[in-house]
Amino acid sequence: MDRQKNLEEKDLKRKHPEEVDESSFSSFLRPKTSYPNDLTPHRHIFPSCPLTLEPSFQDHVIISPRLGFSPSVEELLSTKLPTKPQVTVIDFMGLSSPPPPQEAVAVTVTDPPNSTSILNPPPSPRSSRRNPTQGLRQQGKSETITPPFPWATNKRAVVHDINYLMRNQIHTISGDVYCKRCDQKFKMEYNLMEKFREVWKFIAENKNAMHDRAADKWMNPMLPTCMHCGQENSVRPITQDVKKKSMNWLFLLLGQMLGCCTLGQLKYFCKHTKNHRTGAKDRVLYLTYLALCKQLYPQGPFDR
């Protein structure tokens, strides 16, 4: 038996000398079976698949990024081939490649409309700035009032014109005054046409020289004489503790005592007659005189 076996091997080497120098790896793949002398296992058993050192797999690819060659046959046979084509990276240095990045999924958190959370905090109260003028209007102060005098209109700081007063037989304008010496309070009366003529004349003669400033005669008016104690320059109009809407503007104009008013009272008048109310008292007083004269007689020379 041994002799016959040796003869067969020699016969095989003689017919196929190119297969003798193959590596042990190729001999491991070739089965150790004896064949007849006229048969070639390589050609008849695997006619369309030539023998190679690395078998090819259509559904799986083995790659070694560090060593650059394929693993052993035992590892190939022990590897489970997947059903779908994919690339498997085997690191022979004991290092594993990082997992592929996953796509981020946007999650929208919705809260009920009336719920309170970190994403939906409760609304904070806002402090709104208020205009002082708007605040007064909201409290019930309007532009129309009850006329405090027969010669006053239902608008703040506005008097009737002279034609209205003549038609209604209003020839005398009265007002409350007090004496600085004897502290007597009483009423004084002025003739409408006579006193208004004096104011008209003074404005016509001194308007250009005043330069939009009240004259000294208006800033420091000459006060009437007291009818009780006879003290000169002692009777003042009662303007203290009087509401601004109840000011007797026409009486102060005819007596040329508007200078006895405070700056706040004069600004109140200019505010409601749409006049410039900023500046010194002589400027605001000058505008008050002209505005009252224009209300009383719109056709007169009382423009600025």
Rosetta silent file (secondary structure, phi, psi, omega in degrees, C-alpha in Angstrom):
SEQUENCE: MDRQKNLEEKDLKRKHPEEVDESSFSSFLRPKTSYPNDLTPHRHIFPSCPLTLEPSFQDHVIISPRLGFSPSVEELLSTKLPTKPQVTVIDFMGLSSPPPPQEAVAVTVTDPPNSTSILNPPPSPRSSRRNPTQGLRQQGKSETITPPFPWATNKRAVVHDINYLMRNQIHTISGDVYCKRCDQKFKMEYNLMEKFREVWKFIAENKNAMHDRAADKWMNPMLPTCMHCGQENSVRPITQDVKKKSMNWLFLLLGQMLGCCTLGQLKYFCKHTKNHRTGAKDRVLYLTYLALCKQLYPQGPFDR
SCORE:     score description
SCORE:     0.000 S_00000001
   1 L     0.000  -41.923 -179.903    0.000    0.000    0.000 S_00000001
   2 H   -67.131  -36.071  179.799    2.750    2.414    0.831 S_00000001
   3 H   -67.608  -42.239  179.170    4.513    1.633   -2.371 S_00000001
   4 H   -64.404  -35.909  178.743    1.417    2.193   -4.443 S_00000001
   5 H   -65.866  -43.674  178.923    0.818    5.476   -2.650 S_00000001
   6 H   -62.434  -37.462  179.481    4.301    6.701   -3.368 S_00000001
   7 H   -65.054  -39.952  179.857    3.917    5.804   -7.027 S_00000001
   8 H   -65.944  -38.040  179.260    0.725    7.800   -7.257 S_00000001
   9 H   -67.349  -40.375  178.106    2.362   10.858   -5.737 S_00000001
  10 H   -65.088  -42.069  177.750    5.283   10.651   -8.119 S_00000001
  11 H   -60.958  -39.262  179.277    2.931   10.275  -11.032 S_00000001
  12 H   -66.881  -38.310  178.449    0.994   13.354   -9.854 S_00000001
  13 H   -67.984  -33.380 -179.332    4.149   15.424   -9.541 S_00000001
  14 H   -70.523  -41.172 -178.453    5.208   14.441  -12.994 S_00000001
  15 H   -77.759  -32.206 -177.603    1.936   15.435  -14.610 S_00000001
  16 L  -130.493   76.623 -179.711    1.376   18.672  -12.542 S_00000001
  17 H   -74.316  -21.170 -178.210    4.689   20.136  -11.455 S_00000001
  18 H   -71.574  -17.817 -178.232    3.264   23.714  -11.016 S_00000001
  19 H   -90.561   -4.580 -176.161    1.132   22.628   -8.081 S_00000001
  20 L   -77.500  -32.092 -174.499    4.004   21.241   -6.062 S_00000001
  21 L   -87.729    7.199  178.301    5.421   24.686   -5.013 S_00000001
  22 L   -67.955  157.540 -178.644    2.197   26.031   -3.597 S_00000001
  23 L   -70.441  167.458  177.600    2.112   27.036    0.052 S_00000001
  24 H   -62.878  -22.933  179.728    0.824   24.889    2.783 S_00000001
  25 H   -67.241  -38.631  178.623   -2.247   27.044    2.758 S_00000001
  26 H   -72.329  -34.376  177.002   -3.233   25.838   -0.734 S_00000001
  27 H   -68.872  -28.767  176.825   -2.564   22.238    0.173 S_00000001
  28 H   -67.513  -35.462  179.419   -4.832   22.684    3.139 S_00000001
  29 H   -73.978  -30.994 -177.776   -7.621   23.745    0.864 S_00000001
  30 L   -81.696  128.369 -178.395   -7.068   20.825   -1.578 S_00000001
  31 L   -66.818  144.346  179.397   -8.562   17.550   -0.271 S_00000001
  32 L   -86.065   69.796 -179.554   -6.099   14.664    0.387 S_00000001
  33 L  -125.377  136.451  179.824   -7.799   12.188   -1.905 S_00000001
  34 L   -82.542  140.618 -179.212   -6.101   10.100   -4.534 S_00000001
  35 L  -123.877  161.060  175.833   -7.425   10.269   -8.059 S_00000001
  36 L   -63.206  162.014 -176.137   -6.762    8.194  -11.131 S_00000001
  37 L   -65.891  -26.597 -176.309   -3.827    9.176  -13.320 S_00000001
  38 L   -93.027    4.216 -179.165   -5.996   10.520  -16.114 S_00000001
  39 L  -111.596  142.458  176.890   -8.090   12.842  -13.899 S_00000001
  40 L  -115.969  111.835 -176.343   -7.190   16.352  -12.747 S_00000001
  41 H   -61.663  -36.402 -176.591   -9.071   17.426   -9.594 S_00000001
  42 H   -65.474  -37.356 -176.326   -8.445   21.083  -10.173 S_00000001
  43 H   -83.842  -35.132 -173.738   -9.968   21.081  -13.638 S_00000001
  44 H   -90.814  -33.688 -178.123  -12.880   18.724  -13.127 S_00000001
  45 H   -82.052  -43.543  179.388  -14.017   19.577   -9.626 S_00000001
  46 L  -121.491   74.660 -175.876  -13.645   23.392   -9.872 S_00000001
  47 L   -71.616  -33.282 -174.376  -13.716   24.122  -13.621 S_00000001
  48 L  -104.731   -4.104 -177.536  -14.911   27.765  -13.381 S_00000001
  49 L  -121.752   97.876  178.627  -13.368   28.841  -10.064 S_00000001
  50 L   -64.947  150.463 -178.263   -9.559   28.947  -10.089 S_00000001
  51 L   -75.542  124.904  179.311   -7.832   28.230   -6.831 S_00000001
  52 L  -129.204  163.748 -179.569   -6.747   31.380   -4.974 S_00000001
  53 L   -73.918  -32.654 -177.991   -5.281   32.110   -1.585 S_00000001
  54 L  -116.988  106.882  178.413   -8.152   34.406   -0.532 S_00000001
  55 L   -65.044  144.487  179.903  -11.670   33.176   -1.306 S_00000001
  56 L   -98.350  141.118  176.982  -14.080   35.883   -2.449 S_00000001
  57 L  -122.912  129.176 -175.955  -17.505   36.399   -0.917 S_00000001
  58 L   -74.348  -29.521 -174.641  -20.108   38.428   -2.810 S_00000001
  59 L  -100.320    0.216 -175.769  -22.124   39.467    0.235 S_00000001
  60 E  -148.417  137.872 -178.822  -19.327   40.231    2.692 S_00000001
  61 E  -124.124  127.559 -179.362  -16.051   42.126    2.482 S_00000001
  62 E  -104.913  123.847 -177.410  -13.260   41.682    5.030 S_00000001
  63 E  -129.454  134.618  173.025  -10.937   44.643    5.430 S_00000001
  64 L  -113.576  101.838 -174.572   -7.970   45.087    7.800 S_00000001
  65 L   -67.826  -23.137 -174.924   -7.205   48.840    7.935 S_00000001
  66 L   -96.941  -45.046 -175.030   -3.964   48.418    9.908 S_00000001
  67 L   -89.739  -28.332  176.133   -2.264   45.206    8.583 S_00000001
  68 L    81.772   15.251  176.069   -3.478   45.293    5.009 S_00000001
  69 L  -140.589  167.455 -176.126   -4.200   41.542    4.572 S_00000001
  70 L   -81.374  154.623  178.426   -7.083   39.147    5.188 S_00000001
  71 L   -70.996 -179.222 -178.533   -7.448   37.032    8.333 S_00000001
  72 L   -72.362  170.023 -177.320   -6.910   33.290    8.497 S_00000001
  73 H   -68.551  -35.085  179.910   -9.265   30.723    7.069 S_00000001
  74 H   -60.457  -39.782  179.205  -10.491   29.673   10.519 S_00000001
  75 H   -70.282  -33.861  176.954  -11.701   33.204   11.173 S_00000001
  76 H   -64.770  -43.127 -178.287  -13.350   33.308    7.752 S_00000001
  77 H   -70.358  -30.868 -178.785  -15.205   30.089    8.384 S_00000001
  78 H   -83.367  -10.269 -179.671  -16.284   31.163   11.858 S_00000001
  79 L   -79.314  131.130  177.130  -17.600   34.529   10.655 S_00000001
  80 L   -83.405  122.152 -178.092  -21.373   34.684   10.160 S_00000001
  81 L   -82.696  130.423  178.049  -22.136   36.173    6.808 S_00000001
  82 L   -75.107  163.837 -179.514  -25.020   38.702    6.785 S_00000001
  83 L   -78.765  -27.962 -179.053  -27.813   38.502    4.310 S_00000001
  84 L  -107.842  148.047  179.810  -27.313   42.113    3.070 S_00000001
  85 L   -64.166  135.198  175.928  -24.034   43.542    1.725 S_00000001
  86 E  -156.405  169.136 -178.987  -22.113   45.567    4.292 S_00000001
  87 E  -112.428  121.229  178.897  -18.563   46.488    5.215 S_00000001
  88 E  -106.586  125.160 -179.743  -17.136   45.097    8.447 S_00000001
  89 E  -100.405  117.927  179.521  -14.035   46.769    9.851 S_00000001
  90 L  -108.223  121.696  179.737  -11.857   44.424   11.934 S_00000001
  91 L  -100.451  109.941 -177.477   -9.157   46.057   13.985 S_00000001
  92 L   -79.707   -5.786  179.334   -6.382   43.538   14.665 S_00000001
  93 L   -92.276    5.466  178.542   -4.626   45.911   17.072 S_00000001
  94 L    86.478    9.784  179.507   -7.379   45.572   19.652 S_00000001
  95 L  -106.603  143.798  179.899   -8.941   48.959   18.888 S_00000001
  96 L  -110.670  139.851  178.902  -12.543   49.396   17.878 S_00000001
  97 L   -72.917  149.486 -178.932  -13.763   52.068   15.532 S_00000001
  98 L   -67.400  148.938  179.401  -16.286   54.597   16.931 S_00000001
  99 L   -65.399  153.124  179.858  -19.943   53.939   16.200 S_00000001
 100 L   -64.934  145.545 -179.514  -21.506   55.848   13.333 S_00000001
 101 L   -66.143  142.884  177.957  -23.141   59.159   14.308 S_00000001
 102 L  -100.687  144.466 -179.586  -26.870   59.108   14.798 S_00000001
 103 L   -71.130  137.543  178.072  -29.151   61.768   13.466 S_00000001
 104 L   -75.596  138.693 -179.181  -30.600   64.111   16.038 S_00000001
 105 L  -108.404  122.457  179.709  -34.351   64.022   16.389 S_00000001
 106 L   -78.712  127.558 -179.302  -36.080   67.318   17.162 S_00000001
 107 L  -114.917  125.087 -179.938  -38.688   66.965   19.882 S_00000001
 108 L  -101.615  123.537  179.813  -41.312   69.648   20.295 S_00000001
 109 L  -101.761  121.958 -179.427  -42.774   70.037   23.771 S_00000001
 110 L  -114.505  134.908  177.754  -46.194   71.572   23.864 S_00000001
 111 L  -112.263  154.417  173.617  -47.917   72.727   27.010 S_00000001
 112 L   -59.760  155.976 -176.412  -51.553   73.569   27.494 S_00000001
 113 L   -59.121  -35.204 -174.714  -52.357   77.268   27.054 S_00000001
 114 L   -98.232    4.294 -178.325  -53.052   77.839   30.755 S_00000001
 115 L   -84.150  154.898  178.645  -50.233   75.658   32.152 S_00000001
 116 L  -119.288  128.297  178.514  -47.105   77.114   33.747 S_00000001
 117 L  -151.561 -173.128  178.917  -43.701   75.492   33.282 S_00000001
 118 L   -67.155  -39.012  179.164  -40.110   76.373   32.518 S_00000001
 119 L   -76.392  -23.240 -178.057  -40.900   76.587   28.808 S_00000001
 120 L  -130.545   74.349 -177.601  -44.135   78.478   29.418 S_00000001
 121 L   -72.126  158.461  177.606  -43.605   80.782   32.425 S_00000001
 122 L   -68.065  144.488 -179.065  -46.442   82.949   33.719 S_00000001
 123 L   -65.491  137.257  179.519  -46.564   86.456   32.226 S_00000001
 124 L   -87.857  138.688  179.482  -44.944   89.111   34.378 S_00000001
 125 L   -67.898  136.827 -179.351  -46.942   92.275   35.062 S_00000001
 126 L  -102.156  136.845  177.761  -45.646   95.313   33.222 S_00000001
 127 L   -94.560  109.978 -178.096  -45.548   98.728   34.772 S_00000001
 128 L   -90.571  138.967  178.227  -46.675  101.234   32.154 S_00000001
 129 L   -78.258  134.014 -178.061  -45.654  104.847   32.378 S_00000001
 130 L  -107.384  141.561  174.281  -48.597  107.179   32.571 S_00000001
 131 L   -78.739  129.249 -179.807  -48.820  110.660   31.221 S_00000001
 132 H   -56.617  -36.154  179.201  -49.898  113.035   34.007 S_00000001
 133 H   -65.983  -41.293  178.446  -52.313  114.751   31.648 S_00000001
 134 H   -66.299  -36.121  178.101  -53.913  111.446   30.683 S_00000001
 135 H   -63.313  -38.218  178.288  -54.205  110.488   34.323 S_00000001
 136 H   -66.976  -38.218  179.984  -56.130  113.669   35.083 S_00000001
 137 H   -67.730  -35.140  179.129  -58.487  113.068   32.183 S_00000001
 138 H   -69.358  -23.996 -179.806  -59.157  109.525   33.354 S_00000001
 139 L   -82.131    2.644  174.519  -60.111  110.840   36.785 S_00000001
 140 L   110.654   -1.325  179.688  -63.037  112.786   35.324 S_00000001
 141 L   -81.628  119.382 -179.216  -61.511  116.188   34.435 S_00000001
 142 L  -117.296  174.529 -179.563  -62.806  117.303   31.080 S_00000001
 143 L   -76.403  -21.508 -179.293  -62.470  120.452   29.019 S_00000001
 144 E  -100.000  138.438 -179.562  -66.058  121.502   29.702 S_00000001
 145 L  -136.838  173.059  172.448  -67.129  122.794   33.118 S_00000001
 146 L   -78.175  126.057 -176.979  -70.016  124.605   34.694 S_00000001
 147 L   -57.413  122.665 -178.624  -69.504  128.350   34.037 S_00000001
 148 L   -75.874  -19.866 -178.593  -68.376  129.901   37.347 S_00000001
 149 L  -139.260  160.165  179.114  -69.509  133.419   36.280 S_00000001
 150 L   -63.898  -27.466 -179.027  -72.033  134.852   33.855 S_00000001
 151 L   -91.623    2.331  178.489  -69.206  136.201   31.672 S_00000001
 152 E  -102.853  149.578  177.875  -67.365  132.865   31.596 S_00000001
 153 L   -89.447 -179.591  177.618  -68.013  130.053   29.141 S_00000001
 154 L   -84.432    9.003  175.423  -68.293  126.332   29.864 S_00000001
 155 E  -105.450  147.418 -178.102  -64.674  125.909   28.742 S_00000001
 156 L   -65.584  133.386  174.438  -61.756  126.254   31.084 S_00000001
 157 L    59.864   33.389  179.064  -60.031  129.689   31.057 S_00000001
 158 L  -130.757  133.005  178.262  -62.307  131.081   28.312 S_00000001
 159 E  -114.425  163.259  177.875  -64.610  134.137   28.599 S_00000001
 160 L   -73.001  156.473  176.390  -67.350  135.409   26.348 S_00000001
 161 L   -77.710  169.328 -172.635  -66.616  138.113   23.795 S_00000001
 162 H   -68.631  -28.718  178.263  -67.718  141.675   24.318 S_00000001
 163 H   -66.905  -40.726  177.791  -70.615  141.413   21.863 S_00000001
 164 H   -62.847  -42.689 -178.494  -72.150  138.562   23.841 S_00000001
 165 H   -65.788  -38.505  178.766  -71.794  140.536   27.060 S_00000001
 166 H   -67.371  -40.766  179.924  -73.417  143.631   25.559 S_00000001
 167 H   -64.624  -32.868 -178.720  -76.327  141.640   24.190 S_00000001
 168 L   -95.490   16.580  174.233  -76.912  140.065   27.599 S_00000001
 169 L    58.208   39.780  176.353  -76.705  143.405   29.412 S_00000001
 170 L  -103.284   97.589 -176.967  -73.508  142.502   31.269 S_00000001
 171 L  -109.521  -14.900 -176.917  -71.800  145.864   31.750 S_00000001
 172 E  -123.486  132.805  179.565  -70.237  145.394   35.189 S_00000001
 173 E  -113.914  125.436 -177.208  -67.685  142.751   36.194 S_00000001
 174 E  -114.439  161.461  179.240  -67.301  142.026   39.908 S_00000001
 175 E  -160.458  161.135 -178.892  -64.788  140.041   41.954 S_00000001
 176 E   -89.049  134.167  179.837  -63.754  139.132   45.510 S_00000001
 177 E  -136.790  170.647  175.253  -60.898  141.074   47.124 S_00000001
 178 E  -147.086  156.689 -179.902  -59.371  141.579   50.565 S_00000001
 179 E   -96.181  132.704 -179.524  -57.305  144.287   52.242 S_00000001
 180 L   -72.220  -21.945 -176.837  -53.820  143.406   53.342 S_00000001
 181 L   -89.878  -50.871 -175.885  -54.021  145.933   56.212 S_00000001
 182 L  -100.980   -4.032  178.305  -57.458  145.421   57.758 S_00000001
 183 L    59.223   26.937  176.640  -58.100  141.914   56.362 S_00000001
 184 L   -83.330  138.196  176.398  -61.536  142.916   55.219 S_00000001
 185 E  -108.633  134.924 -178.948  -63.063  140.900   52.389 S_00000001
 186 E  -158.858  179.781 -179.791  -65.487  142.538   50.031 S_00000001
 187 E  -107.055  145.524  173.749  -66.498  142.792   46.383 S_00000001
 188 E  -122.131  152.101 -179.952  -65.269  145.246   43.818 S_00000001
 189 E  -127.553  144.852  176.951  -66.838  146.143   40.484 S_00000001
 190 E  -125.899  142.132  173.374  -65.369  147.370   37.214 S_00000001
 191 E   -76.934  127.900 -172.574  -67.081  148.943   34.276 S_00000001
 192 H   -61.679  -54.455 -173.548  -66.498  146.646   31.369 S_00000001
 193 H   -69.061  -39.329 -177.548  -66.092  149.139   28.520 S_00000001
 194 H   -66.371  -47.739 -178.592  -64.137  151.702   30.542 S_00000001
 195 H   -71.139  -34.990  179.181  -61.575  149.275   31.958 S_00000001
 196 H   -69.434  -31.016  177.215  -61.181  147.350   28.748 S_00000001
 197 H   -65.450  -36.916  177.582  -60.454  150.594   26.906 S_00000001
 198 H   -64.733  -42.557  179.082  -57.579  151.284   29.333 S_00000001
 199 H   -65.692  -42.119  179.734  -56.042  147.846   28.730 S_00000001
 200 H   -59.620  -45.779 -177.515  -56.435  148.234   24.954 S_00000001
 201 H   -63.704  -41.557 -178.747  -54.694  151.599   24.995 S_00000001
 202 H   -65.195  -39.950  179.702  -51.779  150.358   27.094 S_00000001
 203 H   -67.643  -42.825 -178.508  -51.150  147.385   24.780 S_00000001
 204 H   -63.660  -33.505 -177.780  -51.363  149.510   21.634 S_00000001
 205 H   -84.841  -25.370 -171.326  -48.818  151.984   23.009 S_00000001
 206 H  -122.818    6.594 -175.747  -46.315  149.530   24.604 S_00000001
 207 H   -63.336  -46.814 -177.556  -46.607  146.293   22.673 S_00000001
 208 H   -66.733  -29.589 -178.025  -43.509  146.803   20.503 S_00000001
 209 H   -83.398  -14.920 -177.250  -41.416  147.900   23.474 S_00000001
 210 H   -81.084  -25.184  177.826  -42.341  144.918   25.648 S_00000001
 211 L    53.661   50.796  176.923  -40.672  142.330   23.331 S_00000001
 212 L    61.634   26.057  176.752  -43.019  139.514   24.358 S_00000001
 213 L  -128.852  141.349 -179.938  -42.383  140.239   28.026 S_00000001
 214 L   -66.702  140.410  179.460  -44.844  141.662   30.532 S_00000001
 215 L   -72.225  166.353  179.410  -44.186  145.254   31.547 S_00000001
 216 H   -62.726  -30.543  179.267  -43.363  146.215   35.137 S_00000001
 217 H   -63.223  -33.064  178.683  -46.862  147.646   35.494 S_00000001
 218 H   -84.170  -35.359 -179.048  -48.225  144.126   34.930 S_00000001
 219 H   -70.067  -39.105  178.769  -45.585  142.303   36.943 S_00000001
 220 L  -125.817   79.144 -173.428  -46.030  144.571   39.993 S_00000001
 221 L   -68.822  151.805  174.797  -49.509  146.027   39.614 S_00000001
 222 L   -81.150  114.836 -174.347  -50.696  149.117   41.452 S_00000001
 223 L   -82.418  153.807  179.788  -53.388  147.812   43.830 S_00000001
 224 L   -68.764  168.475  178.357  -56.621  149.701   44.621 S_00000001
 225 L   -87.985  141.209 -178.797  -57.272  151.651   47.813 S_00000001
 226 L   -72.186  132.113 -179.843  -59.223  149.939   50.568 S_00000001
 227 L   -80.315   -8.205 -179.664  -62.727  151.331   50.950 S_00000001
 228 L   -99.284  -48.015 -178.222  -62.791  150.360   54.665 S_00000001
 229 L  -106.994   -8.246  178.469  -59.496  151.599   56.075 S_00000001
 230 L    75.054   11.704  179.906  -58.446  153.914   53.241 S_00000001
 231 L   -75.162  129.614  178.950  -55.076  152.239   52.818 S_00000001
 232 L   -81.478  153.247  176.244  -53.647  152.717   49.350 S_00000001
 233 L    51.452   46.236 -176.247  -52.185  149.892   47.324 S_00000001
 234 L  -129.827   -7.458 -176.698  -53.546  147.328   49.782 S_00000001
 235 E   -95.717  121.672  179.679  -56.463  145.564   48.101 S_00000001
 236 E  -117.014  148.701  175.542  -55.576  142.267   46.471 S_00000001
 237 E   -72.116  150.636  178.202  -57.801  139.859   44.578 S_00000001
 238 L   -84.612  104.243  178.070  -58.571  136.565   46.285 S_00000001
 239 L  -118.722  -12.204  177.532  -56.705  133.987   44.273 S_00000001
 240 L   -80.280  149.143  179.774  -55.516  131.746   47.079 S_00000001
 241 L    57.020   29.938  176.594  -57.532  128.644   47.933 S_00000001
 242 L  -117.412  133.613  178.102  -59.443  129.062   44.689 S_00000001
 243 L   -65.923  145.197 -176.319  -59.725  126.264   42.184 S_00000001
 244 H   -63.164  -33.567  179.758  -58.098  127.063   38.900 S_00000001
 245 H   -72.164  -14.745 -179.761  -61.248  126.341   36.959 S_00000001
 246 H  -104.483   15.856  178.627  -63.062  128.950   39.101 S_00000001
 247 L   -67.259  140.239 -179.563  -60.574  131.774   38.528 S_00000001
 248 L   -92.460   77.163 -172.255  -62.176  135.139   37.693 S_00000001
 249 H   -65.540  -39.974 -177.354  -59.965  135.870   34.668 S_00000001
 250 H   -68.269  -38.192  177.114  -61.980  138.761   33.230 S_00000001
 251 H   -63.283  -42.055  178.101  -62.050  140.623   36.547 S_00000001
 252 H   -66.151  -33.765  178.605  -58.237  140.285   36.870 S_00000001
 253 H   -67.815  -48.110 -177.333  -57.784  141.527   33.297 S_00000001
 254 H   -65.714  -34.006  177.362  -59.877  144.649   33.736 S_00000001
 255 L   -85.553   -0.372 -177.406  -58.146  145.533   37.019 S_00000001
 256 L    50.388   46.481  179.346  -54.725  144.677   35.443 S_00000001
 257 L  -117.571   24.175  177.231  -54.025  142.453   38.440 S_00000001
 258 H   -64.807  -21.478  177.532  -53.077  139.244   36.615 S_00000001
 259 H   -66.721  -14.805  176.449  -49.599  139.703   38.097 S_00000001
 260 H   -77.668  -11.115  178.685  -51.049  138.667   41.475 S_00000001
 261 L   -76.814  155.194  175.904  -51.554  135.121   40.132 S_00000001
 262 L   -79.087  166.273  179.113  -48.962  132.454   40.702 S_00000001
 263 H   -64.941  -34.230  177.836  -46.903  130.987   37.886 S_00000001
 264 H   -65.340  -38.284  177.628  -48.851  127.741   38.154 S_00000001
 265 H   -67.050  -38.615  178.244  -52.164  129.541   37.668 S_00000001
 266 H   -67.644  -38.545  177.281  -50.835  131.375   34.620 S_00000001
 267 H   -66.261  -33.641  175.677  -49.536  128.131   33.131 S_00000001
 268 H   -61.499  -43.285  178.845  -52.957  126.597   33.684 S_00000001
 269 H   -62.943  -47.438 -178.975  -54.519  129.365   31.628 S_00000001
 270 H   -65.518  -31.100  179.152  -51.982  129.005   28.805 S_00000001
 271 H   -64.454  -45.801 -175.589  -52.406  125.252   28.803 S_00000001
 272 H   -84.824   -7.678  173.802  -56.159  125.362   28.207 S_00000001
 273 L  -108.025   11.722  175.808  -55.920  128.206   25.692 S_00000001
 274 L    58.239   46.336  174.788  -53.195  126.388   23.703 S_00000001
 275 L  -113.695  158.892  178.565  -50.482  128.949   24.384 S_00000001
 276 L   -66.212  122.586 -173.009  -46.823  128.437   25.117 S_00000001
 277 L  -116.599   15.386  176.277  -46.603  127.953   28.878 S_00000001
 278 L  -104.282  155.382 -179.991  -42.894  127.465   29.499 S_00000001
 279 L   118.319 -170.700 -178.451  -40.465  130.189   30.472 S_00000001
 280 L   -75.265  169.243 -175.923  -40.312  132.919   33.055 S_00000001
 281 H   -67.177  -34.977 -178.920  -43.342  134.503   34.638 S_00000001
 282 H   -64.784  -32.816  178.436  -43.082  137.754   32.628 S_00000001
 283 H   -73.141  -45.643  179.657  -43.369  135.820   29.367 S_00000001
 284 H   -65.383  -35.713  178.351  -46.304  133.664   30.515 S_00000001
 285 H   -67.320  -38.850  177.618  -48.016  136.773   31.953 S_00000001
 286 H   -61.418  -44.239  179.444  -47.621  138.625   28.650 S_00000001
 287 H   -66.286  -32.408  179.338  -49.260  135.750   26.756 S_00000001
 288 H   -68.406  -40.897  177.642  -52.114  135.658   29.268 S_00000001
 289 H   -61.873  -47.937 -177.429  -52.923  139.347   28.758 S_00000001
 290 H   -65.831  -38.852 -178.496  -52.962  139.037   24.979 S_00000001
 291 H   -66.772  -40.791  179.124  -55.030  135.837   25.010 S_00000001
 292 H   -67.229  -39.813  177.850  -57.716  137.299   27.287 S_00000001
 293 H   -64.646  -36.519  179.225  -57.954  140.475   25.210 S_00000001
 294 H   -70.902  -32.688  174.962  -58.321  138.394   22.039 S_00000001
 295 H   -65.999  -39.761 -177.917  -61.097  136.333   23.645 S_00000001
 296 H   -73.322  -37.509 -179.886  -62.916  139.509   24.611 S_00000001
 297 L  -143.308   89.122 -175.131  -62.440  141.219   21.247 S_00000001
 298 L   -60.514  -25.546 -176.950  -61.071  138.883   18.522 S_00000001
 299 L   -82.929   -2.959 -175.890  -60.803  141.712   15.941 S_00000001
 300 L   -79.513  172.288 -178.466  -58.404  143.793   18.079 S_00000001
 301 L   -82.961   62.085 -174.456  -54.615  144.165   17.690 S_00000001
 302 L  -116.916   20.272  174.809  -53.811  141.403   20.165 S_00000001
 303 L   -78.998  154.779 -179.997  -51.843  139.008   17.996 S_00000001
 304 L   -72.099    0.000    0.000  -48.308  138.151   19.019 S_00000001
